Amino acid sequence: MPDGNAFKLTYSTMFNPPAELHARFDAALQHFKQHGMGKDHAQWVNDQALMEGERFEVRSPINQDWLIGRFVQGSTAQVDQAVQAARAAFPAWAATPWPDRVALLRRAARLIEERVYTISAAVAVEVGKNRMESIGEVQETADLIDWYCDQMEQHDGFDRLLADDPLPNFRSHNRTVLKPYGVWALVAPFNFPFALSGGPVGPALIAGNTVVYKVSPETSLSGWLLLECLRDAGIPPGVVNFVTGGDATGRALVQHPQVAGVTFTGSHAVGMEVLRASVMGRYPRPCITEMGGKNATIVTRHADIERAALGIVRSSFGLSGQKCSACSRVYVEQEVATPLRERLVALTTALAVGDPTVAENWMGPVISRSAYERYDRLVEHLKAVGTIDAGGATLTAGALARGFFVAPTVARAPLDDVAWVDEHFLPIVLVGEVASLDEALRRANATDYGLTAGFYGSTEETARFHREIEAGVTYANRPQGATTGAWPGYQPFGGWKGSGSTGKAIGSFYYLQQYMREQSQTVVE
């Protein structure tokens, strides 16, 4: 955090922040509501605002009377204009010495930190996440950009001399260098519109690519606020471009023939479509996809039940269950199933649900009417096949009726029911009893996804969990979150199997290199 504050905000430390943080957020929130909402916003291409085109409205899921702003429905022609601008800017940007690129991105990270409260207030209202999650997302973005700058510096720009060839009568010099691809397209989701735009935009630019990015239409303002930080940091014209719109705009971007690489975060179905498109052109293009999860937590008879219950509730209902890392499945050994369920029910029913910009409210709404209706349908299904232990209702009392509020829900269903299989992106967690750790691991791995996984048990059991679980991000005995809460520099974040396409994690030692390609150079004297 800025201003030399000794408090280090991460998703693990956010539960007990200093009072000053709340005061500064409240001031920024008031300013945003009075001066930041209801405006017309442009797309940004080649350092110019594009205002023309049909418009769509973005309204807050907290209160549909709150107009966030009006945004342009980006056309295929405008997407092409953005790609052409990025393509024209690529040679000069790629030729810019990497230390200069790093300096500009560090400047952008400092601007993000300086504006952390202003941006997080907008994110909270637009996404419907609580203040700590919102501030965390913005600070995480700055930390991610700094992490990739550090990686570029620590590897000297990924330019390395190799041994000379052992040739008589010749001097044969060798080196290897990583170089950028060209125009990089990026599509970000609604749940982390700032971090999952800035997180990939940063390494793409550091590596020397130029960028065209788009966020989910529900959270277009968050994408614009990132653009302002990059622009104000001095990123040259055409190097970063921002388009807005829905599925058609995103499809036109990722399938554009002059896009050299793609980063996509979203559903498995759409991610697989993007991946397939990446190999359908004249030659394959790099494609980094993060495609969700059906994340399980295992609780054995040796677990600390209080830790387990707290971690499960935080990971199941943070951001109303709308994290790709959210805990949606719990497998608990029969001996401790009843005490765990009792604590889950007690903690869940105690959660304050309401306007998440109010400090006392922990859980806000789901993002849209569509999500609200999906919740209703899933609850009815669970009532028919199983048991609702807590929650299971839409919330319409008073001001809640103007948003998309639902109750956090703990439920049971037969272990072979489809509800254990599909990703729902809702504040609903299923709890199932198993006979042994063997069964728990088998069921936890019986999914096409492999993003995050949680575990509560003994030291010996934890070692086995780490050996056998099929997930890219794992947490053991962690009350701060059973399956959520990764932070750059502490926990890399990436999925296996159907949750990710590259096996490399965000905020890791290996992520930045994906935005570059290797060239071997030999010169003989």
ZAVEXRO-507318 format. One record per residue (C-alpha): chain; z, x, y negated; residue number from 0. Coordinates in steps of 0.1 Angstrom, whole numbers, plus 2048, in hexadecimal, padded with zeros to 3 digits. Layout:
<"A", <Z, X, Y>, NUM>
...
***
This chain:
<"A", <800, 800, 800>, 0>
<"A", <7FA, 80B, 7DC>, 1>
<"A", <814, 816, 7C2>, 2>
<"A", <825, 82E, 7D8>, 3>
<"A", <838, 813, 7EB>, 4>
<"A", <84B, 823, 808>, 5>
<"A", <845, 803, 81D>, 6>
<"A", <827, 809, 834>, 7>
<"A", <816, 7E8, 83B>, 8>
<"A", <807, 7E4, 85E>, 9>
<"A", <805, 7C5, 874>, 10>
<"A", <824, 7D2, 886>, 11>
<"A", <839, 7D7, 866>, 12>
<"A", <82F, 7B7, 853>, 13>
<"A", <84C, 7A2, 85F>, 14>
<"A", <865, 7B0, 846>, 15>
<"A", <853, 7BA, 825>, 16>
<"A", <863, 7C3, 804>, 17>
<"A", <869, 7A7, 7EB>, 18>
<"A", <851, 7B8, 7D2>, 19>
<"A", <834, 7B1, 7EA>, 20>
<"A", <83B, 78C, 7E9>, 21>
<"A", <83D, 78C, 7C3>, 22>
<"A", <81D, 79E, 7BE>, 23>
<"A", <80B, 788, 7D7>, 24>
<"A", <817, 768, 7C6>, 25>
<"A", <80B, 774, 7A4>, 26>
<"A", <7E9, 77D, 7B3>, 27>
<"A", <7E7, 75B, 7C4>, 28>
<"A", <7EE, 748, 7A4>, 29>
<"A", <7D4, 75C, 792>, 30>
<"A", <7BA, 756, 7AD>, 31>
<"A", <7C0, 730, 7AE>, 32>
<"A", <7BD, 72E, 788>, 33>
<"A", <7A0, 747, 782>, 34>
<"A", <790, 750, 7A3>, 35>
<"A", <786, 730, 7B4>, 36>
<"A", <769, 718, 7B0>, 37>
<"A", <74F, 732, 7A4>, 38>
<"A", <72B, 736, 7AD>, 39>
<"A", <725, 757, 7BF>, 40>
<"A", <706, 76C, 7C5>, 41>
<"A", <6F8, 781, 7E1>, 42>
<"A", <6F5, 7A5, 7D7>, 43>
<"A", <6D5, 7B9, 7DE>, 44>
<"A", <6CB, 7DA, 7CF>, 45>
<"A", <6E7, 7D9, 7B5>, 46>
<"A", <6DB, 7B7, 7A9>, 47>
<"A", <6EA, 794, 7AD>, 48>
<"A", <6D4, 77B, 7BF>, 49>
<"A", <6DE, 758, 7B3>, 50>
<"A", <6BF, 744, 7BD>, 51>
<"A", <6BF, 72E, 7DC>, 52>
<"A", <6D1, 710, 7EB>, 53>
<"A", <6F6, 712, 7E9>, 54>
<"A", <713, 709, 800>, 55>
<"A", <737, 703, 7F8>, 56>
<"A", <755, 715, 807>, 57>
<"A", <775, 702, 807>, 58>
<"A", <798, 70C, 812>, 59>
<"A", <7A3, 702, 835>, 60>
<"A", <7C6, 6FE, 825>, 61>
<"A", <7BA, 6E2, 80E>, 62>
<"A", <796, 6D6, 80E>, 63>
<"A", <79A, 6CD, 7E9>, 64>
<"A", <79C, 6F2, 7E1>, 65>
<"A", <778, 6FE, 7DA>, 66>
<"A", <777, 723, 7E0>, 67>
<"A", <754, 727, 7D2>, 68>
<"A", <72F, 720, 7D6>, 69>
<"A", <719, 739, 7E8>, 70>
<"A", <6F4, 73E, 7EE>, 71>
<"A", <6E5, 734, 80F>, 72>
<"A", <6D2, 755, 815>, 73>
<"A", <6AE, 750, 81F>, 74>
<"A", <699, 765, 837>, 75>
<"A", <687, 773, 818>, 76>
<"A", <6A7, 77D, 807>, 77>
<"A", <6B3, 78E, 827>, 78>
<"A", <693, 7A1, 828>, 79>
<"A", <697, 7AA, 804>, 80>
<"A", <6BA, 7B8, 80C>, 81>
<"A", <6AD, 7CC, 82A>, 82>
<"A", <690, 7DA, 815>, 83>
<"A", <6A8, 7E5, 7FA>, 84>
<"A", <6BE, 7F6, 814>, 85>
<"A", <6A0, 807, 824>, 86>
<"A", <694, 814, 802>, 87>
<"A", <6B7, 822, 7FA>, 88>
<"A", <6BC, 832, 81C>, 89>
<"A", <6AA, 854, 817>, 90>
<"A", <6BF, 85D, 7F8>, 91>
<"A", <6DF, 851, 807>, 92>
<"A", <6DA, 863, 828>, 93>
<"A", <6D2, 883, 814>, 94>
<"A", <6F2, 87F, 800>, 95>
<"A", <70A, 89A, 80C>, 96>
<"A", <724, 88A, 823>, 97>
<"A", <741, 896, 80D>, 98>
<"A", <733, 882, 7F0>, 99>
<"A", <72F, 863, 806>, 100>
<"A", <753, 867, 812>, 101>
<"A", <75F, 86A, 7EE>, 102>
<"A", <74E, 849, 7E4>, 103>
<"A", <75D, 837, 802>, 104>
<"A", <780, 845, 7FB>, 105>
<"A", <77B, 837, 7D8>, 106>
<"A", <773, 815, 7E6>, 107>
<"A", <792, 817, 7FC>, 108>
<"A", <7A8, 81E, 7DD>, 109>
<"A", <798, 800, 7CB>, 110>
<"A", <7A0, 7EA, 7E9>, 111>
<"A", <7C4, 7F6, 7E7>, 112>
<"A", <7C6, 7F0, 7C2>, 113>
<"A", <7B9, 7CD, 7C7>, 114>
<"A", <7CD, 7C6, 7E7>, 115>
<"A", <7E0, 7A8, 7D9>, 116>
<"A", <7C2, 799, 7C6>, 117>
<"A", <7AC, 79B, 7E5>, 118>
<"A", <7C7, 790, 7FE>, 119>
<"A", <7CF, 771, 7E9>, 120>
<"A", <7AA, 767, 7EC>, 121>
<"A", <7A9, 76F, 811>, 122>
<"A", <7C9, 75A, 817>, 123>
<"A", <7BA, 73B, 806>, 124>
<"A", <797, 73F, 815>, 125>
<"A", <7A1, 747, 839>, 126>
<"A", <7C2, 734, 83A>, 127>
<"A", <7D7, 752, 846>, 128>
<"A", <7FA, 75A, 83A>, 129>
<"A", <801, 773, 81E>, 130>
<"A", <80C, 78F, 835>, 131>
<"A", <7ED, 78C, 84C>, 132>
<"A", <7D7, 78B, 82C>, 133>
<"A", <7E7, 7A9, 81C>, 134>
<"A", <7E5, 7BB, 83D>, 135>
<"A", <7C0, 7B4, 841>, 136>
<"A", <7B8, 7C2, 81F>, 137>
<"A", <7CE, 7E1, 823>, 138>
<"A", <7C0, 7E6, 846>, 139>
<"A", <79D, 7E8, 837>, 140>
<"A", <7A7, 804, 820>, 141>
<"A", <7B8, 816, 83D>, 142>
<"A", <799, 812, 853>, 143>
<"A", <782, 821, 838>, 144>
<"A", <79A, 83E, 833>, 145>
<"A", <79C, 844, 859>, 146>
<"A", <776, 848, 85C>, 147>
<"A", <776, 85E, 83D>, 148>
<"A", <790, 874, 84E>, 149>
<"A", <77B, 875, 86E>, 150>
<"A", <75C, 880, 85B>, 151>
<"A", <770, 89C, 84A>, 152>
<"A", <782, 8A7, 86A>, 153>
<"A", <760, 8AB, 87B>, 154>
<"A", <74F, 8BC, 85E>, 155>
<"A", <735, 8A1, 85B>, 156>
<"A", <72D, 8A4, 880>, 157>
<"A", <718, 8C2, 87A>, 158>
<"A", <71F, 8DE, 894>, 159>
<"A", <711, 900, 89C>, 160>
<"A", <70A, 908, 8C0>, 161>
<"A", <706, 928, 8D2>, 162>
<"A", <6E5, 93C, 8CD>, 163>
<"A", <6CD, 93C, 8EB>, 164>
<"A", <6D0, 95C, 900>, 165>
<"A", <6AC, 966, 8F8>, 166>
<"A", <6A1, 98B, 8F7>, 167>
<"A", <68E, 994, 8D7>, 168>
<"A", <695, 973, 8C6>, 169>
<"A", <6B1, 963, 8B3>, 170>
<"A", <6B3, 93E, 8BD>, 171>
<"A", <6CC, 92A, 8A8>, 172>
<"A", <6D9, 908, 8B3>, 173>
<"A", <6EC, 8ED, 8A3>, 174>
<"A", <6F3, 8C8, 8A9>, 175>
<"A", <6F7, 8AE, 88D>, 176>
<"A", <6FD, 889, 88C>, 177>
<"A", <6E6, 876, 874>, 178>
<"A", <6E5, 852, 868>, 179>
<"A", <6CE, 838, 877>, 180>
<"A", <6C1, 825, 858>, 181>
<"A", <6C9, 801, 84E>, 182>
<"A", <6E8, 7F4, 85F>, 183>
<"A", <6EE, 7CE, 861>, 184>
<"A", <711, 7C0, 864>, 185>
<"A", <71D, 79D, 86B>, 186>
<"A", <742, 795, 867>, 187>
<"A", <757, 777, 873>, 188>
<"A", <76D, 75F, 860>, 189>
<"A", <78F, 76B, 86D>, 190>
<"A", <78E, 78E, 85E>, 191>
<"A", <772, 78C, 845>, 192>
<"A", <77E, 7A9, 830>, 193>
<"A", <789, 7C1, 84B>, 194>
<"A", <76D, 7BA, 863>, 195>
<"A", <754, 7BF, 847>, 196>
<"A", <763, 7DD, 836>, 197>
<"A", <76E, 7ED, 857>, 198>
<"A", <74A, 7F1, 864>, 199>
<"A", <739, 7F4, 841>, 200>
<"A", <74F, 813, 83B>, 201>
<"A", <744, 828, 858>, 202>
<"A", <720, 81C, 855>, 203>
<"A", <71F, 829, 831>, 204>
<"A", <733, 849, 838>, 205>
<"A", <71A, 851, 854>, 206>
<"A", <6FD, 84E, 83B>, 207>
<"A", <6EF, 82C, 844>, 208>
<"A", <6E7, 812, 82B>, 209>
<"A", <6F6, 7EF, 831>, 210>
<"A", <6EE, 7CA, 82F>, 211>
<"A", <70C, 7B5, 838>, 212>
<"A", <715, 790, 83C>, 213>
<"A", <736, 77E, 842>, 214>
<"A", <73C, 75C, 851>, 215>
<"A", <732, 741, 839>, 216>
<"A", <756, 733, 839>, 217>
<"A", <763, 753, 82A>, 218>
<"A", <747, 75F, 813>, 219>
<"A", <75E, 767, 7F6>, 220>
<"A", <770, 781, 80A>, 221>
<"A", <74F, 792, 811>, 222>
<"A", <747, 792, 7EC>, 223>
<"A", <768, 7A2, 7E3>, 224>
<"A", <760, 7BF, 7FA>, 225>
<"A", <73F, 7C3, 7E9>, 226>
<"A", <74F, 7C5, 7C7>, 227>
<"A", <765, 7E2, 7D4>, 228>
<"A", <748, 7F5, 7E2>, 229>
<"A", <733, 7EF, 7C3>, 230>
<"A", <74E, 7F9, 7AB>, 231>
<"A", <755, 819, 7BF>, 232>
<"A", <732, 824, 7B5>, 233>
<"A", <71E, 81F, 7D5>, 234>
<"A", <6FA, 823, 7C9>, 235>
<"A", <6E2, 805, 7C6>, 236>
<"A", <6D3, 7F9, 7E7>, 237>
<"A", <6EC, 80C, 7FC>, 238>
<"A", <701, 7ED, 803>, 239>
<"A", <6F4, 7CA, 801>, 240>
<"A", <705, 7A8, 806>, 241>
<"A", <6F5, 788, 812>, 242>
<"A", <705, 766, 819>, 243>
<"A", <6FD, 749, 82F>, 244>
<"A", <700, 73B, 851>, 245>
<"A", <6F1, 741, 874>, 246>
<"A", <6CD, 743, 868>, 247>
<"A", <6D5, 75D, 84E>, 248>
<"A", <6E8, 772, 868>, 249>
<"A", <6CD, 76F, 881>, 250>
<"A", <6B2, 77A, 868>, 251>
<"A", <6C8, 798, 860>, 252>
<"A", <6D0, 7A5, 883>, 253>
<"A", <6AD, 79F, 890>, 254>
<"A", <69B, 7AE, 872>, 255>
<"A", <682, 7C8, 880>, 256>
<"A", <68C, 7E2, 866>, 257>
<"A", <6B1, 7E1, 86D>, 258>
<"A", <6BA, 800, 880>, 259>
<"A", <6DD, 7F7, 88D>, 260>
<"A", <6F4, 7D8, 88F>, 261>
<"A", <71A, 7D2, 88F>, 262>
<"A", <724, 7AF, 899>, 263>
<"A", <746, 79E, 89D>, 264>
<"A", <747, 77B, 8AB>, 265>
<"A", <744, 766, 8CA>, 266>
<"A", <739, 773, 8EC>, 267>
<"A", <71A, 75C, 8EC>, 268>
<"A", <70D, 767, 8CA>, 269>
<"A", <716, 78C, 8D0>, 270>
<"A", <702, 78C, 8F0>, 271>
<"A", <6E5, 77D, 8DD>, 272>
<"A", <6E8, 799, 8C3>, 273>
<"A", <6E9, 7B3, 8DF>, 274>
<"A", <6CA, 7A6, 8F0>, 275>
<"A", <6B7, 7A5, 8D0>, 276>
<"A", <6C1, 7CA, 8CA>, 277>
<"A", <6AB, 7D5, 8E7>, 278>
<"A", <68D, 7BD, 8E1>, 279>
<"A", <67C, 7D2, 8C6>, 280>
<"A", <666, 7F0, 8C8>, 281>
<"A", <684, 804, 8D3>, 282>
<"A", <6A9, 7FD, 8D9>, 283>
<"A", <6C1, 7FD, 8BC>, 284>
<"A", <6E6, 805, 8BC>, 285>
<"A", <6FA, 7E5, 8BD>, 286>
<"A", <720, 7E4, 8B9>, 287>
<"A", <72E, 7C3, 8C3>, 288>
<"A", <752, 7B5, 8C5>, 289>
<"A", <750, 794, 8D7>, 290>
<"A", <773, 785, 8DA>, 291>
<"A", <78C, 783, 8F6>, 292>
<"A", <7A1, 76D, 90D>, 293>
<"A", <7BF, 783, 90A>, 294>
<"A", <7DB, 782, 924>, 295>
<"A", <800, 78C, 923>, 296>
<"A", <813, 793, 943>, 297>
<"A", <839, 78E, 944>, 298>
<"A", <84B, 79B, 963>, 299>
<"A", <86E, 793, 970>, 300>
<"A", <879, 7B5, 961>, 301>
<"A", <86E, 7AB, 93D>, 302>
<"A", <883, 7A8, 91E>, 303>
<"A", <87D, 783, 91A>, 304>
<"A", <886, 782, 8F5>, 305>
<"A", <86D, 79E, 8ED>, 306>
<"A", <852, 78D, 902>, 307>
<"A", <857, 76B, 8F2>, 308>
<"A", <856, 779, 8CF>, 309>
<"A", <837, 78E, 8D6>, 310>
<"A", <825, 771, 8E7>, 311>
<"A", <82C, 759, 8CA>, 312>
<"A", <821, 771, 8B0>, 313>
<"A", <801, 779, 8C2>, 314>
<"A", <7F9, 756, 8CD>, 315>
<"A", <7FE, 745, 8AB>, 316>
<"A", <7F8, 760, 891>, 317>
<"A", <7DA, 755, 87C>, 318>
<"A", <7DC, 734, 88F>, 319>
<"A", <7D0, 745, 8AF>, 320>
<"A", <7AF, 74E, 89E>, 321>
<"A", <7AF, 773, 8A6>, 322>
<"A", <799, 782, 8C1>, 323>
<"A", <7B8, 794, 8CC>, 324>
<"A", <7CE, 775, 8CE>, 325>
<"A", <7E3, 76E, 8ED>, 326>
<"A", <7D6, 74F, 8FE>, 327>
<"A", <7E2, 755, 922>, 328>
<"A", <804, 75E, 92F>, 329>
<"A", <80B, 766, 954>, 330>
<"A", <831, 767, 95B>, 331>
<"A", <843, 76E, 97B>, 332>
<"A", <853, 74E, 989>, 333>
<"A", <877, 75D, 987>, 334>
<"A", <876, 75E, 961>, 335>
<"A", <85D, 742, 959>, 336>
<"A", <876, 729, 94E>, 337>
<"A", <88A, 73F, 936>, 338>
<"A", <869, 74C, 927>, 339>
<"A", <85B, 729, 922>, 340>
<"A", <87B, 71E, 912>, 341>
<"A", <87A, 73A, 8F9>, 342>
<"A", <856, 735, 8F2>, 343>
<"A", <85B, 710, 8EB>, 344>
<"A", <879, 717, 8D4>, 345>
<"A", <867, 732, 8C0>, 346>
<"A", <847, 71E, 8BE>, 347>
<"A", <858, 6FE, 8B2>, 348>
<"A", <86B, 712, 897>, 349>
<"A", <84B, 71F, 888>, 350>
<"A", <844, 713, 864>, 351>
<"A", <821, 705, 862>, 352>
<"A", <812, 6FD, 840>, 353>
<"A", <800, 70D, 822>, 354>
<"A", <801, 731, 82D>, 355>
<"A", <800, 73E, 80A>, 356>
<"A", <824, 731, 807>, 357>
<"A", <83B, 74D, 813>, 358>
<"A", <850, 736, 829>, 359>
<"A", <832, 72B, 83E>, 360>
<"A", <828, 741, 85A>, 361>
<"A", <80B, 72E, 869>, 362>
<"A", <7EE, 71F, 856>, 363>
<"A", <7D1, 709, 85F>, 364>
<"A", <7B3, 70F, 876>, 365>
<"A", <793, 718, 864>, 366>
<"A", <77F, 6F8, 865>, 367>
<"A", <77C, 6D4, 870>, 368>
<"A", <769, 6E0, 88E>, 369>
<"A", <786, 6F6, 899>, 370>
<"A", <79E, 6D9, 892>, 371>
<"A", <78A, 6C2, 8A9>, 372>
<"A", <788, 6DD, 8C4>, 373>
<"A", <7AE, 6DF, 8C3>, 374>
<"A", <7B1, 6BA, 8C8>, 375>
<"A", <799, 6BA, 8E5>, 376>
<"A", <7AA, 6D7, 8F6>, 377>
<"A", <7CD, 6C7, 8F2>, 378>
<"A", <7C0, 6A7, 902>, 379>
<"A", <7B2, 6BA, 91F>, 380>
<"A", <7D3, 6CD, 924>, 381>
<"A", <7E6, 6AC, 923>, 382>
<"A", <7D0, 69F, 93E>, 383>
<"A", <7D2, 6BD, 955>, 384>
<"A", <7F3, 6CC, 94D>, 385>
<"A", <811, 6CC, 935>, 386>
<"A", <816, 6D1, 910>, 387>
<"A", <837, 6E3, 90B>, 388>
<"A", <836, 6E6, 8E6>, 389>
<"A", <81E, 6DB, 8CA>, 390>
<"A", <7FF, 6C9, 8D5>, 391>
<"A", <7F9, 6B5, 8B5>, 392>
<"A", <7E4, 6B6, 895>, 393>
<"A", <7F9, 6B6, 876>, 394>
<"A", <7F1, 69D, 85B>, 395>
<"A", <812, 698, 848>, 396>
<"A", <80F, 69A, 822>, 397>
<"A", <7FA, 6B7, 815>, 398>
<"A", <7F2, 6C2, 838>, 399>
<"A", <7D9, 6A5, 83A>, 400>
<"A", <7C2, 6B7, 821>, 401>
<"A", <7BE, 6D5, 838>, 402>
<"A", <7B9, 6DD, 85D>, 403>
<"A", <7DC, 6E1, 869>, 404>
<"A", <7E7, 6DF, 88E>, 405>
<"A", <807, 6E7, 8A1>, 406>
<"A", <80A, 708, 8B4>, 407>
<"A", <809, 6FE, 8D8>, 408>
<"A", <818, 70B, 8F8>, 409>
<"A", <809, 6FB, 917>, 410>
<"A", <806, 6FC, 93D>, 411>
<"A", <7E7, 6F6, 952>, 412>
<"A", <7DC, 6FD, 976>, 413>
<"A", <7D3, 721, 979>, 414>
<"A", <7B0, 719, 983>, 415>
<"A", <7A9, 702, 965>, 416>
<"A", <78D, 70B, 94D>, 417>
<"A", <7A6, 70D, 930>, 418>
<"A", <7B0, 72F, 93E>, 419>
<"A", <78C, 73C, 93D>, 420>
<"A", <77D, 733, 91B>, 421>
<"A", <785, 742, 8FA>, 422>
<"A", <792, 726, 8E3>, 423>
<"A", <79C, 738, 8C3>, 424>
<"A", <7B8, 71F, 8BE>, 425>
<"A", <7DF, 721, 8BC>, 426>
<"A", <7E3, 717, 8E0>, 427>
<"A", <7F2, 72E, 8FB>, 428>
<"A", <7F3, 726, 920>, 429>
<"A", <810, 731, 935>, 430>
<"A", <80C, 734, 95B>, 431>
<"A", <824, 73E, 976>, 432>
<"A", <81A, 759, 98F>, 433>
<"A", <82B, 766, 9AE>, 434>
<"A", <827, 78B, 9A7>, 435>
<"A", <81A, 7A7, 990>, 436>
<"A", <7FD, 7AA, 9A9>, 437>
<"A", <7F3, 786, 9A2>, 438>
<"A", <7F8, 789, 97C>, 439>
<"A", <7E1, 7A8, 97A>, 440>
<"A", <7C7, 797, 98F>, 441>
<"A", <7C7, 778, 97A>, 442>
<"A", <7C8, 78B, 959>, 443>
<"A", <7A9, 79F, 963>, 444>
<"A", <796, 781, 970>, 445>
<"A", <783, 77B, 94F>, 446>
<"A", <763, 787, 940>, 447>
<"A", <777, 793, 922>, 448>
<"A", <78B, 7B3, 91E>, 449>
<"A", <797, 7B7, 8FB>, 450>
<"A", <7BE, 7B7, 8F9>, 451>
<"A", <7DA, 7B3, 912>, 452>
<"A", <800, 7B2, 910>, 453>
<"A", <81B, 7BB, 929>, 454>
<"A", <841, 7B7, 92B>, 455>
<"A", <853, 7C7, 949>, 456>
<"A", <862, 7E8, 956>, 457>
<"A", <856, 80B, 950>, 458>
<"A", <847, 80E, 972>, 459>
<"A", <835, 7EC, 96E>, 460>
<"A", <828, 7F6, 94C>, 461>
<"A", <818, 815, 95B>, 462>
<"A", <806, 7FF, 975>, 463>
<"A", <7FC, 7E7, 95A>, 464>
<"A", <7EB, 802, 947>, 465>
<"A", <7D9, 80F, 966>, 466>
<"A", <7CB, 7EE, 971>, 467>
<"A", <7C6, 7D7, 953>, 468>
<"A", <7A2, 7D3, 947>, 469>
<"A", <7A6, 7D2, 922>, 470>
<"A", <79F, 7EA, 905>, 471>
<"A", <7C0, 7E4, 8F2>, 472>
<"A", <7E1, 7E2, 904>, 473>
<"A", <805, 7DC, 8F9>, 474>
<"A", <824, 7DF, 90D>, 475>
<"A", <847, 7D1, 905>, 476>
<"A", <83D, 7CB, 8E1>, 477>
<"A", <84F, 7AF, 8CE>, 478>
<"A", <839, 7B4, 8AF>, 479>
<"A", <81C, 7A5, 8C2>, 480>
<"A", <813, 7A2, 8E7>, 481>
<"A", <7ED, 7A6, 8E2>, 482>
<"A", <7E8, 7A9, 8BC>, 483>
<"A", <7EF, 7C1, 8A0>, 484>
<"A", <7D9, 7E0, 8A3>, 485>
<"A", <7D8, 7F7, 885>, 486>
<"A", <7C2, 815, 87C>, 487>
<"A", <7D2, 835, 885>, 488>
<"A", <7EA, 824, 89D>, 489>
<"A", <7D7, 80E, 8B5>, 490>
<"A", <7B1, 810, 8B9>, 491>
<"A", <7A2, 7ED, 8BE>, 492>
<"A", <784, 7E6, 8D5>, 493>
<"A", <77C, 7D2, 8F4>, 494>
<"A", <76F, 7D7, 917>, 495>
<"A", <759, 7C1, 92C>, 496>
<"A", <74C, 7A3, 918>, 497>
<"A", <762, 7AB, 8FA>, 498>
<"A", <74E, 7C9, 8EE>, 499>
<"A", <72E, 7DC, 8F3>, 500>
<"A", <735, 800, 8EE>, 501>
<"A", <757, 809, 8FC>, 502>
<"A", <761, 819, 8DB>, 503>
<"A", <77D, 80A, 8C6>, 504>
<"A", <780, 802, 8A1>, 505>
<"A", <797, 81C, 890>, 506>
<"A", <793, 835, 8AC>, 507>
<"A", <788, 859, 8AE>, 508>
<"A", <766, 84E, 8BD>, 509>
<"A", <75B, 831, 8A7>, 510>
<"A", <74A, 841, 889>, 511>
<"A", <732, 855, 89F>, 512>
<"A", <722, 834, 8AA>, 513>
<"A", <711, 831, 888>, 514>
<"A", <6FF, 852, 88D>, 515>
<"A", <6E6, 861, 8A5>, 516>
<"A", <6E5, 885, 8B1>, 517>
<"A", <6CA, 89F, 8A9>, 518>
<"A", <6C9, 8C1, 8BA>, 519>
<"A", <6BA, 8DC, 8A4>, 520>
<"A", <6AD, 8FD, 8B0>, 521>
<"A", <69E, 917, 899>, 522>
<"A", <690, 938, 8A6>, 523>
<"A", <68D, 957, 890>, 524>
***
